[in-house]
Amino acid sequence: MKVLLIVPPGGYYAERWSGGVLMAPLGIGYVAACLEVSECDVEILDAHVNHLNDNDIARFVEQGKPDIVGLTFTTENRFEAFATARAIKSAAPFVHLTAGGPHVSLAAEDTLEGVDAIDSVVVGEGEKTFCELVSAFSVGGLKALHKVHGIVFRNEKGDIFRTEKRAQIENLDEIPFPARHLYPSPDHYNFSFDVPGKGKRRFANLMTSRGCPCACNFCATPKVWGRKVRMRSPENIISEIDMLVENQHAEALWFFDDTFNTSPKRVEEICRRMKERRFELPWFCEVRVDVMTKPLLAAMRDAGCYTIGFGVESGSQRILDDVIGKHLKLEQVHALYEWCKELDVIANPFFIISHPTETWEEAQQTLDLIKQFKEKSHVSMAFLHVYPGTALEVTARENGTLPDGFKWHHEHRNDVKTLASAQGNVPIFMDRLSWAQISDLLFEWATMQKYSVWRKIPRVVKSIRSWEDFKRYSTMGLRFLRRLILH
């Protein structure tokens, strides 16, 4: 069987990786590696990196004649991916087109209902599932897919059918490293950042665990990966780092785990081995605040960690406790920040505004907390996004943020608020804060971070598709001008 795996023109990652910063997509790399072990003829086409449009992709598929095409995407760029799927199917109706990734994993039936071009969806982890799908399809076509666990597909009668749930992969060391040799060359992925004292470094991304024990109301990770954190062994991780340095010319590392420090002992062992190998690679990871200790942070710093990301989400303890369900005390945030300053580690806290029941006063508490991160820090802030399968989606349907009849495959709905040009095409949760208030909060944060709003204007203008879009951006523009005049 001949398999083609595609990253659509809109890319895979969300807005924070825009502006020319591109990283290799790990998901299809893992799937491709497993297909190679199964002796499949597999190819990766990263249309985003190669600047290919849908017509280019359609011609590539038509000429290459793969039996199965896999498409990976997120909620942010689902509509671009849907257009790619339709172009592929129009040019090559003979292919079986399957989709994977976090969005379709949690909105599988919705996707198949709205996008006829997509024949099946791989739910959750794709390594074993996709390989079995390819094997079954090669033998018996659609009729054989009933036996493949972990998929949703349109059967020979046209009915949407969900198969039995697949068990998660317990031993992640069993999975081969991503087939990076099938990606475009490392030079295509401009995943580089300035590292203090070391200049611009080329980063390589890797994931050492899956899952998150938390149950934040807005997060889809526990639904996709599970709340049990499954971890790769330090030996396995160091082997991949060796490969990244030797074959990918990595100069720095970006650990893509949701909670890198779930097991402090494992982190300590990874750090010990990195120091033994004298990698001298600066690295970044995201951590849970409530698990961090000063000695652990010191060990990470000594092994090359120069910056850490951590979710705070709100400066209101009520929002953290009663709304998000985050097991975090603000005192722990302050302690971690002080450790970062003492140990010369850059703090990168994440915040969100417009939570359910959040008041203007509580939103101001978040900005007041952000103002305290003045030294050795970089603060990220976003509007609260609604993702399929989350507890927040239920709340959003109840309060009208997602109106009656809302479907994830419906495009350009005027009654759903998004900022596609700034933070991806994802519904923004609205409750007690007005759009003008949310705009004021965003611009105050941007001013504190010396973030240029002006550079967004061309993309904003291009993204306007309706009178509602125009009114929404006009409100933001007026609040921005008001702020300029007052300050």
NORFEN-V220613 format. One line per field, one symbol per residue. ss: DSSP state (~ for helix, > for strand, _ for the rest). A space follows every 50 residues. Layout:
ss = ???
This chain:
ss = _>>>>>>_______~~~________~~~~~~~~~~~~___>>>>>>____ ___~~~~~~~~~~~___>>>>>_____~~~~~~~~~~~~~~____>>>>> _~~~~~_~~~~~~~_____>>>____~~~~~~~~~~~~~~~~~~~~~___ >>>>_____>>>_________~~~_____~~~___~~~___>>>>___>> >>>>>>__>>__________~~~~_____>>__~~~~~~~~~~~~~~___ _>>>>________~~~~~~~~~~~~~~____>>>>>__~~~__~~~~~~~ ~~__>>>>>>>>>___~~~~~~~~_____~~~~~~~~~~~~~~__>>>>> >>>______~~~~~~~~~~~~_____>__>>>>_>_____~~~~~~~~~_ ___________________~~~~____>______~~~~~~~~~~~~~~__ ___~~~~~~~~~~___~~~~~~~~~~~~~~~~~~~~_
